[in-house]
């Protein structure tokens, strides 16, 4: 299982993806690694594509971390 860490490109603030909101087309943030959503290695590529489609990659860098 993996989690997704984000870093804001401008403020260098960091956190983790707690979930995705398809309704609002964004990710829900958490600052606690324990609260981050765990994804399978197979599904994380699709999640990363959604983050890009939601334009979240414009302001944030995302990193996949083994949980």
N, C-alpha and C positions, 0 to 999 in steps of 0.2 A: 504494500500500500504506500501511496505517496500523498503529500500535501503540496499546496501551491503557496509560495511566499511572494509577496509583492513589495516593490520598492518604488516610491514616487520619484519620478525623474527630476523633479524640481526641488522638493523639500528633503529628499532622502529618508522620509518617514517610511517605516516598514510595518508589515502586518501579514496576515494570512487570509486566505479565502475560506470563509465559513460556509458559503453556499452561493449559488447563482440564482438570480431572479430573472426568469424569462419574461415576466410581465413588465418589469422595469428596465430590462436589458442592462443589467449591471451585476456586479458581485457584491455580496454582503461581507463586510470586513470583520475580522477579529484581531486583537493584538496578542491573544493567547494562543500559542502553538497547540495546546491541548484541545482547543475549541475548533481547530481547523478541520474542514471536511476531508475525510480520507477517500482517495480515489484509487481505483485499480490502475495498473500500468497501462492497460488497454484503453481505458476510458479517458485518461488525462489528455491525450492528443485532441479529442473532440472538445473537451472543456477549454483547452487553450485556443482552439478555433473560435469557440463562442466568445471568449474574452476579446479576441481580435475583432469579431463581427460587432460586438457591443461597443467598440472603440475604446475599450479600457487600456489597450496597449499604447494609446497616444500619450498618456500621462504616467503610465506605470510600466515597470519591467517585472516580468513574472519568472519565477524559478521553481522548478519541480524538485522537491526534497523527499528523500526516502523517510517515511515515518516509522 
